[in-house]
Amino acid sequence: MSKAKRESKYVSRADRRLLGIKTIDSHLVLDGGVGVKSLTEARNKLEADLGAYNTLLTKADVALDAVRASERKGQDQLERVLAGIAAKYGRNSEEYKKAGGKRRSEIKHPRRTAPASTDARPSRPDARAAG
């Protein structure tokens, strides 16, 4: 599953505010040096940083897909090797165990227990014996 790309509410909010501020004065500068130019620079930097971050996420997703594909290929080869060893030496051989397989003689099978009696009725005394 790929990582969700990040968006910023600040970019759209800054765009709306800059449009409004520019209607007041396109070169507005307030105390502390805050104004149209500084807001525009901050907005553009954020947009560039978000673009770089989202690009890295995409590259990470591509790399993760490559890792998963390699894992699948490696797993397939592991299974093939074990199957080949089983075909050559047998599934109950020491070689099969050394390769990571579980020998048939070592597999514990669950024992079946006899089901409990379903006759839960109490025994009925014989009517003739009561007499």
KOLVEXKOL-255449 format. One record per residue: y, z, x of N, C-alpha, C in turn; residue in three letters. Coordinates in steps of 0.001 Angstrom, whole numbers, plus 524288, in hexadecimal, padded with zeros to 5 digits. Atoms other than C-alpha are relative to their C-alpha. Example, Ala and Ser with C-alpha at 12.3 -4.5 7.8 and 13.67 -1.06 7.14 Angstrom:
% KOLVEXKOL-255449
7FB5A800008037A7EE6C81E788300C804B08000080384Ala;7FB5A7FFC47FCCC7FBDC81BE48356680442802DA7FCFESer;
% end
This chain:
% KOLVEXKOL-255449
7FB728000080357800008000080000804CB8000080384Met;7FB65800747FCB280CE27FC0D805BC804078042C7FE8BSer;7FBE37FC26800EF8181780570807378046B7FD797FCF1Lys;7FBB0801FB8032A82315803E97FD7C804CF7FF4D80373Ala;7FB368010A7FD0E82F367FDD08032D8044F803837FDDDLys;7FBE67FC538017983B138067F802F3804EB7FD237FE5CArg;7FAF2801EA801C384779803C77FB93803C68049B8001BGlu;7FC267FBD17FFEE8542180B617FB7F803CF7FF497FB79Ser;7FC228000F8043285C7F80ED97EFEB805827FFB480245Lys;7FADA7FFE47FD8B867B08107A7F9708023D7FA8580090Tyr;7FE0D805537FF2086898801D67FC1E802777FDDC7FB09Val;7FDBF80210804E186A9D7FE0D7EDF2804BC803387FE3ESer;7FB967FCAD801678739A809B27EB99804B37FEB780374Arg;7FBBE8015C7FC6787B9B806307F7AA8025E7FAC07FE86Ala;7FDF9805198019F87CBC7F8167F307803AA8008F7FB50Asp;7FCB87FF4B804A8881F67FC6F7E5CF80528802B68015CArg;7FB3E7FD237FEA188B8F806137EBBA803A07FCB180352Arg;7FCB1803587FCBE890497FC727F5F3802DF7FBF57FCBDLeu;7FD53803BD80373893327F2877EB48804A58029A7FD53Leu;7FBBB7FD2D8029289B417FCC27E4288046080166803BBGly;7FC097FE707FC278A227801867F06B8032C7FB4B801C9Ile;7FD36804B27FE3A8A5887F3AE7F497803ED7FE1C7FBFALys;7FC178016C803EE8AC7E7F1B17E7A3804E680359800A0Thr;7FB717FC9E7FEFB8B5427FD157EB75802D57FDFF804D5Ile;7FDBE801D37FB178B76D7F8D37F98D7FB7A7FE4A8036EAsp;8045F802187FCFC8AE957F02A801A37FFD78022180590Ser;7FFD37FDB77FABE8B2B97F72180E2C800F9805DF7FFC2His;7FF067FA74800DF8B2E48050C808E67FD6E8035080440Leu;801F47FC357FC308B17880FC48132180217805487FE4BVal;7FE797FABC801AD8B18C81E0E80EFF7FFC8803B9804A5Leu;8002E7FC0B7FBD98B26682A9B816D17FA85800448024DAsp;805057FF9F7FD5A8A7A382C09820C17FDC17FAB180165Gly;801CA805367FEA18A68C81D67822B67FC337FD9A7FC27Gly;8038880218803F889E9081B668165F802F27FBEB7FCE3Val;7FD7780429802EF8A19380EA680FB17FC4C7FB7C7FF29Gly;80315804A78013A89D118010A80C387FCC57FE4D804BAVal;802B4801D17FB4E899997FD6B81A2C7FB748039880172Lys;8042B7FC5B7FE7B891BE809CB81D147FB8F800017FBFFSer;804128004C8040988A9A8091C80FFF7FCC77FB038008BLeu;802BA804F87FF57887417FADB812447FC5C80032804BDThr;8033F7FF917FB49882307FDC2820047FB3F8037F7FF08Glu;804517FC6980120879F58094381B417FBFB7FD707FC67Ala;8037B802B4803A78745B8012A810177FCD87FBDA802CDArg;802B58042F7FD29871177F5BB819197FC0080235803D9Asn;803B17FD927FC6086AB57FEBF8231E7FB39801EC7FD17Lys;804637FE20803198625D80511818A07FC857FB787FE48Leu;803128048B801B885E357F7D6813777FCD67FDB280487Glu;802D1801F37FB6685A907F365821387FB8B803AD8017FAla;804107FC2F7FEBD8530E80007823D17FB7F7FFC67FC12Asp;8041680086803FE84BC77FEB8816F27FCC37FB11800E0Leu;802CF804DD7FEE28485C7F0B881A4B7FC438009E80495Gly;8035C7FF157FB74843137F4D98278B7FB68803857FE92Ala;8041E7FC5D801A983B70800208216A7FBEF7FD307FCABTyr;803A5802CE80364835777F76B816F07FCE67FBE880307Asn;802D4803AB7FCAE831FA7ED53821437FBB1802CE802F7Thr;803FE7FCEB7FD4A82ADA7F7DF828FA7FB88801897FC59Leu;804167FEBE803CD823A07FC0981CA87FC6B7FB507FF11Leu;8031C804B8800CA81F447EE0C81A867FC777FF07804ABThr;80333800B47FB4C81AA37ED168289B7FBA38041080036Lys;804017FBEC80015813707FA068271B7FBBE7FEA97FC0DAla;803D9801A2803E380CD47F4E181AC47FC757FBBD8022BAsp;80313804387FDAB808847E8AC8220A7FC3A8023980412Val;803567FD947FC0C8034F7F0FF82D447FB9C803237FD7AAla;803FF7FD07802C37FC167F9DD823B97FBE17FC647FDB7Leu;803C1803CF802067F5D77EE0C81D4B7FC6C7FE0580451Asp;80323801C67FB907F1517E96E82AB47FC17804328019FAla;803827FBB57FEA57EB917F6E482DB07FB878004E7FC0FVal;804117FFBE8040F7E4437F710820BD7FC307FB818007CArg;803758047E7FF487DEF07E96D823287FC69800DE804B3Ala;803357FED57FB607DA447ED9E830AC7FBE8804287FEC9Ser;803C47FBF98018B7D3E17F9AA82ACD7FB837FDA67FCE1Glu;804188027D803227CC9B7F156820D97FC567FCD08036BArg;8032E803307FC7E7C80A7E81082B757FC8B803728036FLys;8030A7FC627FCC47C3CE7F34A834357FBA58029E7FCF1Gly;803F17FD89803537BCA77FA01829047FB8E7FC377FEDEGln;803FB803F6801007B5907ED57825E57FC7F7FF4F804C7Asp;803208008D7FB3E7B1477EC06834107FC8A804C1800E9Gln;803307FB4B7FF777ACA67FA2B8346B7FB397FFC67FC71Leu;8045580061803B57A45A7F7E68285C7FC147FBDD801BAGlu;803868041D7FE2F79ED67EB4482DF47FCBB801C4804A6Arg;802D97FE157FB7379B337F1B883ACE7FBBA803C67FE48Val;803DC7FC30801D4794667FCE9833CA7FB8F7FD4A7FD19Leu;80416802F2802C478D2F7F35C82AFD7FC8D7FD04803DCAla;8030A802C47FC10789107EB78836EC7FC4F8039E802EDGly;803527FC2C7FD59783F47F79083DC47FB9A801B77FC5EIle;8040F7FE8E803C777CB77FB628315E7FBE47FBB27FF9EAla;803B28045780053776907EDD0830C97FC9E7FFAF804EBAla;802DE800827FB137729C7EE1483F1A7FC78804B380110Lys;802E77FB517FE8D76E267FC39840BA7FDD8803107FB50Tyr;801B47FD27804A276C5680120832C5803C98045C7FEAAGly;7FC477FC08801C67740180ADD82AA97FE34805868013AArg;801F37FAD37FEB276B818161F82F0C7FF91800B4805E9Asn;800767FFDA7FA5076D408139E83DA18042D8036F80278Ser;7FC407FCF57FCFE7742381B94847E8804CC7FCAF80140Glu;7FBA68038C7FEDA77C9380FA584B3A803C77FFB97FB63Glu;7FCC980027804C07816E80F0B83D2C8034D804F87FFA5Tyr;7FD2C7FB0F800207853B81D6183E03804428000F80428Lys;7FC26800257FBCD78C3181B4984B09804AC7FC967FE97Lys;7FBCF803908018B7941A81045844F88034E802347FB89Ala;7FCDB7FD8B804137990A8197C83A687FD8F7FFE77FAA5Gly;802A8800158050B78F478173082F9B7FD18805107FF0CGly;803067FB6280150787B9821B7828907FA6A7FE447FF09Lys;805708018A8006877922820BC82A3E7FDDF801497FAA0Arg;8023C7FF2A805357714E81F8881DC07FD0F8051E7FFAAArg;803087FB268001F768BF82AEE8218580381804D07FFC6Ser;7FC647FB9380010774E1833958226B80336800567FB02Glu;7FD0E7FFFD804E877A70830268151F7FD51803B77FC35Ile;8022E7FC54803CB7787B83B4080B95800F27FDDA7FA8ELys;7FF8C801E48055D775B4836B07FDE780033804AE7FC5EHis;7FFAF7FB8F8039F7798D83FA57F2BC7FAE48007E7FCF2Pro;804C47FF14802F876DF9845DD7EC078015F8008F7FA4AArg;7FF2F7FF80805A076CE3844A67DDA37FD46804EC7FE22Arg;802577FB518023B76A878513B7D6737FE4C7FEBF7FA7CThr;801E8800E080552762EE851B87C9E180426801D27FC31Ala;7FC087FE5C803CE76C088521E7BE3D7FE4E804F17FD32Pro;8011F7FB25802D476CF185F237B7457FDE87FEAC7FAA2Ala;8025C800E680527765538605F7AAB38044C7FFB47FBE5Ser;7FC08800AB8040D76D3F85B7279F477FE71802C07FAFDThr;801D57FD4F804B27652B8632B795698023B8057F8000AAsp;7FD5F7FAF77FFFF76E6A86E72792FD7FEA38033C7FB36Ala;801707FD0A804B176838872B67860E7FC5A8048180179Arg;803A07FBAA7FEF4761DA8800E786637FAB37FEE07FD93Pro;8053580103802257536A87FCB7845B7FF69802D97FACDSer;800A37FDDE8053B74F7688250776537FABD802D77FFADArg;8050D7FD37800557454888CA4774347FC917FD8F7FBCEPro;803D180234803BB739158883376D497FFE5803597FB1FAsp;7FFDA7FD34804FB739A188BDC75F077FAE8802C37FED7Ala;805157FDA58012272B0688EE675E8D7FF3B804F58033AArg;800D17FB7E7FCA372BA98987D769CC80315804B37FE15Ala;7FCB67FBBF801CC7361A8A095762E37FD5F803177FBAFAla;802537FDD48049972D4B8A3DD7576F7FD10804A080027Gly;
% end
